[in-house]
Amino acid sequence: SFYEELVSHGILKALTAPVEGMVVREGSQNYVAPQGISSVVKYYLEQSGAEVSYGQHVTHISLRDGRWEVSRKSGPPEQFDVVILTMPVPQILQLQGDIVDIINGSQKQQLESVSYSSRYALGLFYEAGAGIAVPWAARYISDNPCVRFISVDNKKRNIESPEVGPSVVVHTTVPFGSEHLDSDPAEVQQIILSHLQSILPSLPEPSSIKCQRWRYSQVTRAVPDCPGQMILHTQPLLICGGDGFTRSNFDGCIESAMSLAEAVKPHL
């Protein structure tokens, strides 16, 4: 039903563009978000009617008079009746305040067992009319120590237009990401570009480039038994969830969200 709703609103479309080297599981259906994956999040936030504050870096969570006091890097602390944490699990464990003592020994052990792969993503942006002469929309690379995936993104999303310049997205391999996790991004960018040049020597010169470090890329080991969520404190409710409690794909995110919603409902 989630897919049907998103498809009916044009947020998702069936993937029809050719993807070379993709492992297709029998009975599975692949989708693409023409306006980017953030459009899925924006759609649900809009549906919820919630007031959203961006760029708030939470640092401390503490109990104050039967409510949660949440402190952030800038601005005064705020108080809440229910707190739901969906950031990567290592970032939950980095929070300060009463939460440090509230997470019990068994929960801490489970949370510490969660692991993520790390990688870099590189975006190459071109002027309108630039030609990317490849027969595929995306391609998995199996024989390069640096590059794992290349996508001609407008082609993959099936939104090619003469008015809009194409873009190419490159994802690195997991070993490369781990090896260069704390390297200077400018140096990493040059290494990725040199490998990309050897794979696609005919690529034109981009008008701009963005290199993104992706420290928590995909969950390689989730919380044991994939419960979808974990209640850290009942009254007031402090609960955490996200793909670290299931798996890193859209189905995993939905499963965790449903599990969180069921746990939160009695507290509303």
Secondary structure, DSSP 8 states (H G I E B T S, - for coil): -HHHHHHHTTS-EE--S-EET----TT---EE-TT-THHHHHHHHHHHT-----S--EEEEEEETTEEEEEESSS--EEESEEEE-S-HHHHHT-BSTHHHHS-HHHHHHHHT-EEEEEEEEEEE--TT-----S-SEEE-SS-SSEEEEEEHHHHTT---TTS--EEEEEE-HHHHHHTTTS-HHHHHHHHHHHHHHH-TT----SEEEEEEEEEEEEEE-STT--SEEEEETTTEEEEESGGGS-SSHHHHHHHHHHHHHHHGGG-
